[in-house]
Amino acid sequence: MGTLVEPPVARVNGAALHGPGETLGAEALRQRACTELLRQAAQRADLLAADDPASADGLVSEAASAAIETLLEQTLAVPEPSEEACRRHFAAHSADYRTGDRARVRHVLFAVTPGVNVRALRERAESALLDVRCRRDGEADRFAAAAASLSNCPSGAQGGDLGWLTRDDCAPEFAREIFSGSEVGVLPRLVHSRFGLHVVEVLERETGSDKTFEAVHGALRMALRQKAYVTALRQYLQVLAGAADVQGVVLDSADSPLVQ
């Protein structure tokens, strides 16, 4: 019997991101790599002691955490959004600031779990979506049957019925798909969320009340500034990664947990 070979340890400039034999998901590795890039940058900027230890468990020291915060404050150029930019954003996304919108929804959840074959899962979800959209008038309720037999959500026992939902009742990415339009019926696309892939039917909608630009100006400005901050942080991390010796981890993803 051959000897088992442990996978190599991922490193940033020689600093280990995990222990020997430890296996991490791609997102966890990216998060640790980004944190280590920033910790080392803080050391080079004399904001952190040279003997501050690298962490192989994803937890940096309190001193490193404070130094990284100072580094980002000094390094990132985050412009304040202009009044014109705020008004443009509001004009394009005014529905996002409406309150009281409700939708009666049912879904079939294809959960993404550790080790699942995502490609095969997507094919099953797309097949179910096509099937429920092809229902003819007077035919048995295909959606309820699909939810009962395929859904990984407890709501499958009730035909996938989630009841009346507001934006605050949903994960943000799910809410964007449900409340960004006025569609009623089975949505013609799979809805992606942190839980997996959803086949979704909107049974009814109730429209809430619109907010004026003045009423949401503060929240809108903060949202645009946060978006600019995330963009600046991603660009800075790309520069750091380009100058570093990074082994065993891919850093070209735009969705590192560090910058979400």
Backbone as JSON, one array per atom type, in Angstrom:
{
  "sequence": "MGTLVEPPVARVNGAALHGPGETLGAEALRQRACTELLRQAAQRADLLAADDPASADGLVSEAASAAIETLLEQTLAVPEPSEEACRRHFAAHSADYRTGDRARVRHVLFAVTPGVNVRALRERAESALLDVRCRRDGEADRFAAAAASLSNCPSGAQGGDLGWLTRDDCAPEFAREIFSGSEVGVLPRLVHSRFGLHVVEVLERETGSDKTFEAVHGALRMALRQKAYVTALRQYLQVLAGAADVQGVVLDSADSPLVQ",
  "N": [[0.85, -1.2, 0.0], [0.59, 2.21, -0.89], [2.23, 5.15, 0.41], [0.44, 7.7, 2.02], [0.27, 10.96, 0.79], [0.48, 14.08, 2.12], [-1.35, 17.05, 1.34], [0.27, 20.02, 0.06], [1.23, 22.78, 2.17], [-0.43, 25.87, 2.11], [0.99, 29.07, 1.48], [2.11, 32.44, 2.19], [4.57, 34.42, 1.15], [6.24, 32.6, 2.44], [5.03, 32.28, 4.95], [2.96, 30.14, 6.71], [-0.43, 29.29, 6.06], [-2.11, 27.51, 7.19], [-2.23, 24.49, 9.19], [-0.11, 21.54, 8.83], [-1.54, 18.99, 6.87], [-4.08, 19.97, 7.28], [-7.13, 20.76, 5.76], [-8.62, 23.25, 3.89], [-11.42, 25.13, 2.63], [-11.68, 26.89, -0.54], [-12.5, 29.59, -0.23], [-12.01, 30.13, 2.49], [-9.24, 29.83, 2.54], [-8.51, 31.95, 0.82], [-9.34, 34.12, 2.36], [-7.64, 33.93, 4.59], [-5.19, 34.26, 3.31], [-5.4, 36.88, 2.28], [-5.58, 38.33, 4.67], [-3.05, 37.76, 5.75], [-1.38, 38.92, 3.83], [-1.97, 41.62, 4.32], [-1.16, 41.84, 6.99], [1.62, 41.46, 6.78], [2.19, 43.63, 5.17], [1.64, 45.7, 6.95], [3.72, 45.31, 8.75], [5.92, 45.96, 7.11], [5.42, 48.63, 6.82], [6.14, 49.6, 9.24], [4.2, 49.61, 11.18], [3.64, 47.52, 12.73], [5.18, 45.24, 14.91], [8.18, 43.58, 13.97], [8.51, 41.03, 14.92], [5.99, 40.06, 15.3], [3.9, 37.28, 15.29], [3.16, 35.14, 12.5], [-0.02, 33.67, 11.69], [-1.32, 30.41, 11.77], [-3.84, 29.57, 12.05], [-5.75, 31.29, 11.23], [-6.33, 33.38, 12.96], [-5.28, 36.47, 13.88], [-3.02, 38.46, 15.89], [-4.05, 40.86, 18.42], [-2.61, 43.19, 18.17], [-1.8, 43.04, 15.5], [-4.28, 43.16, 14.2], [-5.1, 45.78, 14.86], [-3.03, 47.19, 13.64], [-3.4, 46.57, 10.93], [-5.84, 47.82, 10.49], [-5.06, 50.51, 10.85], [-3.2, 50.69, 8.76], [-4.87, 50.43, 6.49], [-6.45, 52.69, 6.76], [-4.55, 54.65, 6.3], [-3.7, 54.08, 3.74], [-5.69, 53.48, 1.8], [-7.45, 55.22, -0.62], [-10.41, 56.62, -0.48], [-12.91, 58.05, -2.1], [-15.41, 60.51, -1.29], [-18.79, 60.04, -2.18], [-20.28, 61.93, -4.77], [-22.92, 64.41, -4.88], [-24.27, 64.26, -7.28], [-23.66, 61.64, -8.09], [-24.96, 60.22, -6.1], [-27.65, 60.88, -6.63], [-27.93, 59.78, -9.2], [-27.61, 57.07, -8.63], [-29.81, 56.65, -6.97], [-31.9, 57.15, -8.74], [-31.64, 54.97, -10.43], [-32.0, 52.84, -8.72], [-34.21, 53.11, -7.08], [-36.28, 51.47, -6.24], [-35.06, 49.77, -4.47], [-35.05, 51.11, -2.12], [-37.56, 51.31, -1.29], [-40.12, 50.79, 1.1], [-41.96, 48.22, 2.77], [-42.64, 46.49, 0.71], [-43.97, 43.37, -0.26], [-43.93, 39.86, -0.93], [-45.51, 36.88, -1.9], [-44.18, 33.79, -1.76], [-42.88, 30.75, -3.13], [-40.54, 28.02, -3.16], [-38.02, 25.82, -4.56], [-35.36, 24.35, -3.14], [-32.04, 23.68, -3.91], [-29.58, 22.65, -2.2], [-26.26, 23.8, -1.59], [-23.81, 21.97, -0.36], [-20.96, 20.85, 1.63], [-18.68, 19.1, -0.41], [-20.49, 18.56, -2.42], [-21.36, 17.93, -5.83], [-21.25, 20.53, -7.75], [-21.76, 21.16, -10.38], [-23.39, 19.02, -11.27], [-25.49, 19.45, -9.51], [-26.45, 21.93, -10.36], [-27.38, 21.21, -12.9], [-29.51, 19.52, -12.2], [-31.13, 21.39, -10.91], [-31.68, 23.19, -13.01], [-33.06, 21.51, -14.71], [-35.33, 20.99, -13.16], [-36.39, 23.58, -13.04], [-37.06, 24.04, -15.72], [-39.0, 22.08, -16.01], [-41.11, 22.84, -14.21], [-41.84, 25.24, -15.32], [-43.05, 24.49, -17.62], [-45.6, 23.73, -17.15], [-48.97, 23.06, -17.95], [-52.21, 24.64, -18.34], [-54.68, 23.58, -16.04], [-53.32, 21.31, -15.42], [-51.78, 19.09, -13.0], [-50.25, 20.4, -10.02], [-47.15, 21.04, -10.65], [-45.08, 22.37, -9.43], [-45.41, 22.19, -6.61], [-45.14, 19.44, -6.38], [-42.5, 19.09, -7.22], [-41.15, 20.5, -5.22], [-41.78, 18.95, -2.99], [-40.47, 16.55, -3.56], [-37.84, 17.18, -4.24], [-36.73, 19.41, -2.91], [-34.38, 20.79, -0.59], [-35.21, 22.14, 1.58], [-37.15, 22.55, 4.56], [-39.64, 23.56, 3.89], [-40.48, 22.16, 1.73], [-42.28, 20.21, 2.41], [-44.62, 21.58, 2.48], [-45.16, 22.13, -0.11], [-43.2, 23.87, -0.88], [-43.85, 26.37, 0.01], [-43.2, 29.55, 1.24], [-44.61, 31.56, 2.33], [-45.66, 34.97, 3.0], [-43.17, 37.33, 2.32], [-40.85, 39.89, 3.25], [-38.23, 42.21, 2.29], [-36.46, 42.15, 4.44], [-36.81, 39.68, 5.48], [-35.32, 37.91, 4.06], [-32.21, 36.51, 2.83], [-29.81, 38.89, 1.66], [-28.99, 38.6, -1.08], [-30.93, 36.92, -2.09], [-33.2, 38.47, -1.68], [-32.69, 40.6, -3.44], [-33.11, 39.4, -5.94], [-35.81, 38.74, -5.78], [-37.19, 41.12, -5.25], [-36.35, 43.05, -7.03], [-37.72, 43.33, -9.35], [-40.97, 43.14, -10.99], [-42.11, 40.76, -11.5], [-44.48, 38.09, -11.65], [-45.15, 34.74, -11.0], [-43.35, 31.78, -12.06], [-39.98, 32.38, -11.77], [-37.8, 33.06, -14.52], [-35.23, 32.14, -14.24], [-32.59, 30.6, -12.34], [-32.26, 31.28, -8.89], [-29.61, 32.45, -7.05], [-28.2, 31.93, -3.88], [-26.63, 32.2, -0.61], [-27.32, 29.79, 0.39], [-27.71, 28.02, -1.65], [-29.04, 26.91, -4.79], [-32.04, 28.13, -6.13], [-35.26, 27.37, -7.32], [-37.78, 29.5, -8.05], [-41.04, 30.72, -7.36], [-43.12, 33.45, -7.61], [-46.03, 34.17, -6.14], [-47.85, 36.19, -5.45], [-47.83, 39.79, -5.19], [-47.34, 42.67, -3.13], [-47.17, 46.08, -3.22], [-45.06, 48.37, -1.6], [-44.39, 51.53, 0.04], [-42.92, 54.35, -1.56], [-39.74, 55.92, -0.96], [-38.48, 59.22, -0.54], [-35.71, 60.88, -2.17], [-34.38, 62.57, -0.38], [-35.04, 61.41, 2.06], [-33.6, 59.06, 2.14], [-31.04, 59.77, 1.73], [-28.73, 59.81, 3.43], [-28.29, 57.06, 4.08], [-27.93, 56.09, 1.5], [-25.62, 57.44, 0.66], [-23.76, 56.34, 2.43], [-23.81, 53.68, 1.57], [-22.78, 53.87, -1.05], [-20.25, 54.82, -0.45], [-19.2, 52.67, 0.98], [-19.14, 50.79, -1.07], [-17.19, 51.94, -2.7], [-15.03, 51.75, -0.96], [-14.69, 48.95, -0.78], [-13.95, 48.4, -3.41], [-11.49, 49.81, -3.54], [-10.04, 48.39, -1.6], [-9.91, 45.82, -2.72], [-8.35, 46.37, -4.99], [-5.97, 47.16, -3.77], [-5.24, 44.81, -2.45], [-4.77, 43.21, -4.68], [-2.48, 44.42, -5.69], [-0.66, 43.91, -3.59], [-0.67, 41.1, -3.64], [0.4, 40.65, -6.17], [3.04, 41.33, -5.8], [3.96, 39.46, -4.06], [5.09, 36.19, -2.9], [3.03, 33.77, -3.41], [1.65, 30.75, -2.53], [-0.22, 27.86, -3.23], [-2.81, 28.89, -3.08], [-5.45, 30.56, -4.72], [-5.8, 33.85, -5.68], [-7.32, 35.46, -7.3], [-10.01, 35.82, -7.13], [-12.98, 37.77, -7.01], [-14.49, 37.82, -4.79], [-13.58, 37.54, -2.14], [-14.05, 36.71, 1.28], [-13.01, 38.6, 2.98], [-13.42, 41.08, 1.86], [-16.11, 41.42, 1.47]],
  "CA": [[0.0, 0.0, 0.0], [1.42, 3.39, -0.99], [2.21, 6.11, 1.5], [-0.4, 8.86, 1.76], [1.01, 12.21, 0.7], [-0.34, 15.2, 2.57], [-1.31, 18.19, 0.42], [1.2, 21.06, 0.51], [0.69, 23.88, 2.97], [-0.5, 27.15, 1.41], [1.86, 30.05, 2.14], [2.29, 33.78, 1.65], [5.95, 34.8, 1.47], [6.78, 31.61, 3.37], [4.22, 32.14, 6.16], [1.93, 29.12, 6.54], [-1.81, 29.73, 6.26], [-2.81, 26.45, 7.92], [-1.35, 23.46, 9.69], [0.1, 20.38, 7.95], [-2.65, 18.05, 6.83], [-5.37, 20.64, 7.4], [-7.74, 21.07, 4.47], [-9.55, 24.38, 3.96], [-12.09, 25.5, 1.4], [-11.02, 27.96, -1.3], [-12.81, 30.92, 0.32], [-11.3, 30.28, 3.76], [-7.83, 30.05, 2.2], [-8.36, 33.3, 0.29], [-9.47, 35.06, 3.46], [-6.41, 33.9, 5.37], [-4.11, 34.82, 2.5], [-5.57, 38.33, 2.24], [-5.22, 38.85, 5.99], [-1.61, 37.65, 5.9], [-0.8, 39.97, 2.98], [-2.12, 42.91, 5.0], [-0.32, 41.81, 8.2], [3.0, 41.67, 6.37], [2.31, 45.02, 4.7], [1.71, 46.54, 8.15], [5.09, 45.2, 9.26], [6.82, 46.73, 6.24], [5.14, 50.06, 7.05], [6.53, 49.88, 10.63], [3.01, 49.76, 12.02], [3.54, 46.29, 13.5], [6.51, 44.72, 15.26], [8.69, 42.57, 13.03], [8.41, 39.69, 15.51], [4.6, 39.63, 15.44], [3.89, 35.97, 14.64], [2.13, 34.75, 11.52], [-1.01, 32.77, 12.27], [-1.69, 29.28, 10.92], [-5.22, 29.19, 12.35], [-6.64, 32.34, 10.76], [-6.55, 34.4, 13.98], [-4.1, 37.3, 14.07], [-2.94, 39.09, 17.2], [-4.77, 42.13, 18.56], [-1.73, 44.23, 17.62], [-1.86, 42.94, 14.04], [-5.59, 43.64, 13.78], [-5.08, 47.24, 14.96], [-2.08, 47.7, 12.65], [-4.03, 46.46, 9.62], [-6.84, 48.89, 10.41], [-4.33, 51.76, 10.62], [-2.64, 50.62, 7.4], [-5.91, 50.69, 5.5], [-6.84, 54.1, 6.9], [-3.51, 55.48, 5.72], [-3.36, 53.69, 2.38], [-6.8, 53.47, 0.85], [-8.06, 56.51, -1.0], [-11.84, 56.35, -0.71], [-13.57, 59.35, -2.31], [-16.81, 60.67, -0.89], [-19.65, 60.09, -3.36], [-20.82, 63.25, -5.06], [-24.38, 64.53, -4.88], [-24.73, 63.77, -8.58], [-23.57, 60.17, -8.09], [-26.04, 59.73, -5.23], [-28.93, 61.01, -7.33], [-27.95, 58.79, -10.28], [-27.82, 55.76, -8.03], [-31.19, 56.59, -6.48], [-32.79, 57.05, -9.9], [-31.55, 53.63, -10.99], [-32.28, 51.8, -7.73], [-35.17, 53.65, -6.12], [-37.08, 50.37, -5.69], [-34.33, 49.17, -3.36], [-35.27, 51.9, -0.91], [-38.99, 51.3, -0.97], [-40.41, 49.99, 2.29], [-43.26, 47.58, 2.82], [-42.87, 45.52, -0.36], [-44.13, 41.97, 0.18], [-44.18, 38.9, -1.99], [-45.81, 35.52, -1.45], [-43.17, 33.06, -2.53], [-42.53, 29.37, -2.84], [-39.27, 27.7, -3.82], [-37.39, 24.5, -4.46], [-33.96, 24.62, -2.81], [-30.98, 22.71, -4.17], [-28.58, 23.18, -1.27], [-24.84, 23.57, -1.83], [-23.22, 21.46, 0.87], [-19.57, 20.41, 1.41], [-18.49, 17.9, -1.2], [-21.51, 18.36, -3.45], [-20.97, 18.17, -7.21], [-22.03, 21.73, -8.06], [-22.22, 21.09, -11.78], [-24.53, 18.11, -11.32], [-26.58, 20.1, -8.78], [-27.01, 22.96, -11.25], [-28.14, 20.53, -13.96], [-30.78, 19.09, -11.6], [-31.94, 22.58, -10.66], [-32.15, 23.72, -14.29], [-34.07, 20.58, -15.21], [-36.56, 21.24, -12.39], [-36.92, 24.88, -13.46], [-37.71, 23.85, -17.03], [-40.19, 21.25, -15.83], [-42.22, 23.57, -13.58], [-42.27, 26.32, -16.21], [-43.78, 23.91, -18.75], [-46.93, 23.29, -16.71], [-50.11, 23.51, -18.76], [-53.42, 24.96, -17.58], [-55.45, 22.44, -15.63], [-52.45, 20.2, -15.06], [-51.43, 19.02, -11.58], [-49.29, 21.41, -9.58], [-45.8, 20.49, -10.76], [-44.15, 23.05, -8.51], [-45.55, 21.57, -5.3], [-44.59, 18.09, -6.46], [-41.04, 19.22, -7.28], [-40.69, 20.9, -3.89], [-41.92, 17.82, -2.07], [-39.54, 15.46, -3.87], [-36.47, 17.61, -4.55], [-36.22, 20.54, -2.13], [-33.62, 20.56, 0.65], [-35.75, 23.04, 2.59], [-38.34, 21.97, 5.21], [-40.86, 24.04, 3.25], [-40.89, 21.21, 0.7], [-43.45, 19.48, 2.89], [-45.78, 22.43, 2.2], [-45.1, 22.51, -1.52], [-42.21, 24.94, -1.06], [-44.46, 27.66, 0.38], [-42.49, 30.35, 2.25], [-45.52, 32.58, 2.83], [-45.39, 36.36, 2.63], [-41.83, 37.75, 2.7], [-40.34, 41.23, 2.97], [-36.78, 42.18, 2.05], [-35.74, 41.85, 5.68], [-36.99, 38.26, 5.81], [-34.52, 37.09, 3.14], [-30.8, 36.84, 2.61], [-29.78, 40.03, 0.73], [-28.89, 38.22, -2.5], [-32.25, 36.37, -2.44], [-34.13, 39.61, -1.73], [-32.45, 41.36, -4.67], [-33.75, 38.71, -7.06], [-37.26, 38.73, -5.64], [-37.8, 42.45, -5.15], [-35.81, 44.01, -8.0], [-38.65, 43.43, -10.48], [-42.4, 43.03, -10.68], [-42.57, 39.5, -12.06], [-45.32, 37.15, -10.92], [-45.04, 33.45, -11.66], [-42.05, 31.12, -11.88], [-38.92, 33.21, -12.34], [-37.2, 32.32, -15.64], [-33.81, 31.91, -13.95], [-32.28, 30.13, -11.01], [-31.85, 32.3, -7.93], [-28.44, 32.01, -6.28], [-28.05, 32.51, -2.54], [-25.62, 31.52, 0.19], [-27.82, 28.46, 0.73], [-27.68, 27.14, -2.82], [-29.77, 27.32, -5.98], [-33.47, 28.11, -5.88], [-36.31, 27.59, -8.3], [-38.67, 30.39, -7.27], [-42.29, 31.22, -7.93], [-43.78, 34.54, -6.9], [-47.47, 33.95, -6.31], [-48.52, 37.49, -5.35], [-47.01, 40.9, -4.72], [-47.95, 43.88, -2.59], [-46.21, 47.16, -3.33], [-44.96, 49.24, -0.43], [-44.37, 52.97, -0.2], [-41.64, 54.87, -2.02], [-39.04, 56.9, -0.15], [-37.89, 60.32, -1.3], [-34.25, 60.93, -2.16], [-33.94, 63.22, 0.85], [-35.24, 60.52, 3.2], [-32.61, 57.97, 2.14], [-29.76, 60.33, 1.28], [-27.64, 59.38, 4.3], [-28.04, 55.63, 3.88], [-27.44, 55.91, 0.14], [-24.23, 57.9, 0.63], [-22.95, 55.35, 3.13], [-23.73, 52.48, 0.73], [-21.85, 54.15, -2.14], [-18.9, 54.92, 0.09], [-18.78, 51.3, 1.27], [-18.82, 50.16, -2.35], [-15.89, 52.49, -3.12], [-14.03, 51.18, -0.05], [-14.46, 47.56, -1.19], [-13.18, 48.45, -4.67], [-10.12, 50.22, -3.22], [-9.39, 47.31, -0.87], [-9.6, 44.76, -3.67], [-7.23, 46.8, -5.82], [-4.77, 47.15, -2.94], [-4.87, 43.41, -2.26], [-4.21, 42.73, -5.94], [-1.1, 44.92, -5.76], [0.12, 43.15, -2.61], [-0.53, 39.72, -4.12], [1.28, 40.64, -7.33], [4.43, 41.48, -5.36], [4.23, 38.44, -3.04], [5.23, 34.79, -3.27], [1.81, 33.14, -2.91], [1.65, 29.34, -2.92], [-1.31, 26.99, -2.78], [-4.09, 29.57, -2.97], [-5.75, 31.43, -5.85], [-6.28, 35.13, -5.13], [-7.94, 36.32, -8.31], [-11.46, 35.9, -6.95], [-13.48, 39.09, -6.59], [-15.44, 37.64, -3.68], [-12.96, 37.12, -0.88], [-14.85, 37.09, 2.44], [-12.4, 39.76, 3.63], [-13.86, 42.34, 1.28], [-17.55, 41.42, 1.23]],
  "C": [[0.89, 1.25, 0.0], [1.25, 4.32, 0.2], [1.33, 7.3, 1.12], [0.44, 10.13, 1.78], [0.09, 13.35, 1.09], [-0.25, 16.35, 1.56], [-0.37, 19.26, 0.95], [0.49, 22.15, 1.3], [0.7, 25.16, 2.13], [0.28, 28.2, 2.2], [1.8, 31.4, 1.43], [3.66, 34.26, 2.11], [6.54, 33.89, 2.55], [5.96, 31.4, 4.62], [3.07, 31.17, 5.89], [0.55, 29.67, 6.86], [-2.64, 28.7, 7.01], [-1.79, 25.41, 8.35], [-1.17, 22.33, 8.69], [-1.08, 19.42, 8.02], [-4.01, 18.68, 6.95], [-5.88, 21.02, 6.01], [-8.77, 22.18, 4.66], [-10.22, 24.58, 2.61], [-11.39, 26.68, 0.75], [-11.26, 29.33, -0.69], [-12.07, 31.15, 1.63], [-9.82, 30.53, 3.51], [-7.6, 31.46, 1.69], [-8.43, 34.33, 1.42], [-8.19, 35.1, 4.29], [-5.25, 34.52, 4.61], [-4.19, 36.35, 2.45], [-5.18, 38.96, 3.58], [-3.71, 38.83, 6.19], [-0.88, 38.68, 5.03], [-0.85, 41.32, 3.68], [-1.26, 42.95, 6.26], [1.14, 42.09, 7.84], [3.21, 43.1, 5.85], [2.39, 45.98, 5.87], [3.1, 46.47, 8.78], [6.05, 46.02, 8.43], [6.63, 48.23, 6.43], [5.49, 50.49, 8.46], [5.33, 50.2, 11.52], [2.85, 48.56, 12.96], [4.94, 45.74, 13.72], [6.91, 43.6, 14.3], [8.55, 41.16, 13.58], [6.97, 39.27, 15.79], [4.43, 38.33, 14.66], [2.8, 35.83, 13.58], [1.21, 33.73, 12.17], [-1.34, 31.66, 11.29], [-3.11, 28.81, 11.21], [-6.23, 30.26, 11.97], [-6.91, 33.45, 11.74], [-5.26, 35.19, 14.19], [-4.14, 37.93, 15.46], [-3.74, 40.39, 17.22], [-3.94, 43.26, 17.96], [-1.78, 44.23, 16.1], [-3.19, 43.48, 13.52], [-5.63, 45.17, 13.79], [-4.17, 47.84, 13.89], [-2.67, 47.64, 11.25], [-5.07, 47.55, 9.44], [-6.18, 50.23, 10.13], [-3.76, 51.81, 9.21], [-3.68, 50.98, 6.36], [-6.39, 52.13, 5.56], [-5.84, 55.01, 6.21], [-3.33, 55.26, 4.21], [-4.5, 53.85, 1.39], [-7.35, 54.87, 0.62], [-9.51, 56.24, -1.38], [-12.56, 57.68, -0.87], [-14.99, 59.36, -1.77], [-17.68, 60.76, -2.14], [-20.25, 61.49, -3.53], [-22.34, 63.23, -4.99], [-24.96, 63.98, -6.18], [-24.72, 62.25, -8.63], [-24.67, 59.58, -7.23], [-27.38, 59.78, -5.93], [-29.04, 60.01, -8.49], [-28.25, 57.4, -9.74], [-29.27, 55.61, -7.56], [-32.16, 56.43, -7.64], [-32.8, 55.64, -10.47], [-32.01, 52.54, -10.03], [-33.31, 52.24, -6.69], [-36.01, 52.54, -5.48], [-36.41, 49.71, -4.51], [-34.6, 49.89, -2.04], [-36.75, 52.03, -0.55], [-39.22, 50.41, 0.24], [-41.8, 49.39, 2.17], [-43.56, 46.64, 1.68], [-43.0, 44.12, 0.23], [-44.37, 41.1, -1.04], [-44.5, 37.55, -1.35], [-45.06, 34.57, -2.36], [-43.17, 31.58, -2.15], [-41.28, 29.02, -3.63], [-38.95, 26.22, -3.7], [-35.91, 24.77, -4.26], [-33.08, 23.42, -3.14], [-29.76, 23.2, -3.39], [-27.17, 22.81, -1.71], [-24.21, 23.21, -0.49], [-21.8, 21.0, 0.59], [-19.51, 19.1, 0.63], [-19.49, 17.69, -2.31], [-20.92, 18.67, -4.82], [-21.83, 19.33, -7.72], [-22.56, 21.69, -9.49], [-23.45, 20.2, -11.91], [-25.74, 18.73, -10.62], [-27.24, 21.14, -9.65], [-27.85, 22.31, -12.35], [-29.49, 20.05, -13.43], [-31.71, 20.28, -11.38], [-32.51, 23.15, -11.96], [-33.21, 22.82, -14.9], [-35.39, 20.8, -14.49], [-37.2, 22.55, -12.8], [-37.67, 24.74, -14.78], [-39.02, 23.09, -16.86], [-41.36, 22.04, -15.25], [-42.7, 24.71, -14.45], [-43.1, 25.8, -17.38], [-45.17, 23.41, -18.36], [-48.03, 23.88, -17.59], [-51.31, 23.8, -17.85], [-54.2, 23.69, -17.27], [-54.63, 21.24, -15.2], [-52.16, 20.23, -13.55], [-50.3, 20.0, -11.26], [-47.87, 20.81, -9.57], [-44.85, 21.1, -9.73], [-44.2, 22.4, -7.13], [-44.94, 20.17, -5.28], [-43.06, 18.13, -6.48], [-40.48, 19.59, -5.91], [-40.72, 19.73, -2.93], [-40.86, 16.75, -2.3], [-38.09, 15.9, -3.97], [-35.89, 18.63, -3.57], [-35.49, 20.09, -0.87], [-34.08, 21.48, 1.77], [-36.97, 22.37, 3.24], [-39.65, 22.41, 4.58], [-41.34, 23.1, 2.15], [-42.12, 20.43, 1.1], [-44.74, 20.26, 2.67], [-45.75, 22.92, 0.75], [-44.13, 23.63, -1.8], [-42.68, 26.29, -0.6], [-43.67, 28.33, 1.5], [-43.39, 31.44, 2.83], [-45.17, 33.96, 2.31], [-44.03, 36.78, 3.18], [-41.63, 39.23, 2.4], [-38.84, 41.11, 2.68], [-36.02, 41.72, 3.29], [-35.88, 40.38, 6.08], [-36.03, 37.36, 5.05], [-33.04, 37.44, 3.26], [-30.75, 37.93, 1.55], [-29.77, 39.63, -0.74], [-30.2, 37.6, -2.99], [-33.25, 37.51, -2.6], [-33.94, 40.42, -3.0], [-33.17, 40.72, -5.85], [-35.27, 38.81, -6.99], [-37.86, 40.11, -5.8], [-37.25, 43.47, -6.14], [-36.71, 44.17, -9.22], [-40.08, 43.28, -10.03], [-42.98, 41.71, -11.19], [-43.46, 38.73, -11.1], [-45.32, 35.85, -11.71], [-43.67, 32.85, -11.37], [-40.99, 31.99, -12.53], [-38.17, 32.42, -13.4], [-35.73, 31.99, -15.45], [-33.68, 31.3, -12.57], [-31.86, 31.3, -10.14], [-30.72, 31.73, -7.09], [-28.46, 32.69, -4.92], [-26.96, 31.75, -1.81], [-26.03, 30.1, 0.56], [-27.78, 27.49, -0.44], [-28.41, 27.76, -4.0], [-31.26, 27.14, -5.73], [-34.25, 28.21, -7.19], [-37.4, 28.33, -7.55], [-39.92, 30.73, -8.07], [-42.84, 32.31, -7.02], [-45.27, 34.42, -7.19], [-48.25, 35.26, -6.31], [-47.51, 38.53, -4.91], [-47.88, 41.99, -4.11], [-46.88, 44.96, -2.58], [-46.24, 48.04, -2.1], [-44.96, 50.7, -0.81], [-42.97, 53.42, -0.59], [-41.08, 55.88, -1.03], [-38.52, 58.02, -1.05], [-36.37, 60.23, -1.23], [-33.73, 61.52, -0.85], [-34.04, 62.28, 2.05], [-34.16, 59.44, 3.28], [-31.21, 58.46, 1.8], [-28.59, 59.82, 2.12], [-27.28, 57.92, 4.1], [-27.46, 55.36, 2.51], [-25.98, 56.32, 0.04], [-23.31, 56.88, 1.31], [-22.76, 54.09, 2.28], [-22.75, 52.69, -0.42], [-20.42, 54.25, -1.64], [-18.35, 53.54, 0.44], [-18.39, 50.57, 0.0], [-17.46, 50.65, -2.84], [-14.77, 51.93, -2.26], [-13.67, 49.76, -0.47], [-13.63, 47.52, -2.46], [-11.72, 48.8, -4.4], [-9.36, 49.1, -2.51], [-9.02, 46.17, -1.82], [-8.4, 45.13, -4.53], [-5.93, 46.76, -5.03], [-4.3, 45.71, -2.71], [-4.27, 42.81, -3.53], [-2.76, 43.18, -6.09], [-0.2, 44.13, -4.82], [0.38, 41.73, -3.1], [0.43, 39.64, -5.29], [2.75, 40.73, -6.97], [4.86, 40.39, -4.38], [4.46, 37.07, -3.67], [4.07, 34.03, -2.63], [1.76, 31.71, -3.43], [0.41, 28.63, -2.38], [-2.65, 27.65, -2.62], [-4.25, 30.51, -4.15], [-6.38, 32.71, -5.32], [-6.97, 36.02, -6.15], [-9.44, 36.36, -8.22], [-11.86, 37.28, -6.49], [-14.33, 39.0, -5.34], [-14.8, 37.12, -2.42], [-13.83, 37.56, 0.27], [-14.32, 38.35, 3.12], [-13.0, 41.06, 3.12], [-15.35, 42.32, 0.93], [-18.23, 42.4, 2.16]]
}
